[in-house]
């Protein structure tokens, strides 16, 4: 039987992998994927707590649906920004993007 601790361990591992990906990667698309991995770890936590703490309500599932919808919007806007930067600079390496420097 899968308990709450199993979900929490899975979520912690996913969040740690995402945080590591943000700190180590230099590619903007991979950083965006790492942010989504961290967001999915939070979604697993919300659904797991909703299932084990208050199984009669759907609050965790509803919050997760909103988080997935906002994550999809975030990815759409992020990819659009990355594509525009790539067209102007011909790179998605975050170390080489210095558009805001004077």
C-alpha positions in Angstrom: 0.0 0.0 0.0 1.3 3.4 -0.9 1.3 5.8 2.0 1.6 9.6 2.3 5.4 9.2 3.0 5.9 7.6 -0.4 4.3 10.6 -2.2 6.3 13.0 -0.1 9.6 11.2 -0.9 8.7 11.2 -4.6 7.9 14.9 -4.5 11.1 15.7 -2.6 13.2 13.8 -5.2 11.4 15.6 -8.1 11.8 19.0 -6.5 15.5 18.4 -5.8 16.1 17.3 -9.3 14.4 20.4 -10.6 16.3 22.7 -8.3 19.6 21.1 -9.3 18.6 21.5 -13.0 18.0 25.2 -12.5 21.3 25.8 -10.7 23.5 23.7 -13.1 21.9 24.2 -16.6 22.8 27.1 -18.9 20.2 26.4 -21.6 17.0 28.4 -21.1 14.8 25.6 -22.3 16.2 23.1 -19.9 15.8 25.7 -17.1 12.2 26.0 -18.0 11.8 22.3 -18.0 13.4 22.2 -14.5 10.9 24.8 -13.3 8.0 22.6 -14.6 9.5 19.6 -12.8 9.5 21.6 -9.5 5.9 22.7 -10.2 4.8 19.1 -10.7 6.5 18.1 -7.4 4.3 20.7 -5.7 1.2 19.3 -7.5 2.0 15.8 -6.3 2.1 17.2 -2.7 -1.2 18.9 -3.0 -3.0 15.9 -4.4 -1.4 13.5 -1.8 -2.3 15.7 1.1 -5.8 16.2 -0.2 -6.2 12.4 -0.5 -4.8 11.5 2.9 -5.9 14.5 5.0 -9.3 15.5 3.6 -10.4 12.8 1.2 -14.1 14.0 1.2 -13.2 17.4 -0.4 -11.6 18.1 -3.8 -9.7 21.1 -2.7 -6.2 19.7 -3.5 -7.3 18.5 -6.9 -8.9 21.8 -7.8 -5.7 23.7 -6.7 -3.7 21.3 -8.8 -5.8 21.9 -11.9 -5.3 25.6 -11.5 -1.5 25.1 -10.9 -1.3 23.0 -14.1 -3.2 25.6 -16.1 -1.0 28.4 -14.8 2.1 26.2 -15.5 0.9 25.7 -19.1 0.5 29.5 -19.5 4.0 30.0 -18.0 5.5 27.6 -20.5 3.8 29.2 -23.4 5.0 32.7 -22.4 8.5 31.4 -21.5 8.9 29.6 -24.8 7.7 32.7 -26.7 10.3 34.8 -24.9 13.0 32.2 -25.5 12.2 32.1 -29.3 12.3 35.9 -29.5 15.7 36.0 -27.8 16.9 33.2 -30.0 15.9 35.1 -33.1 17.8 38.2 -31.9 20.9 36.6 -30.4 21.0 33.1 -32.1 21.6 31.5 -28.7 19.5 30.2 -25.8 22.5 30.0 -23.4 21.6 32.2 -20.4 25.2 33.2 -19.9 25.3 34.8 -23.3 22.0 36.7 -23.1 22.8 40.2 -22.0 19.9 42.2 -23.5 19.3 44.3 -20.4 23.0 45.5 -20.0 23.7 49.1 -20.7 
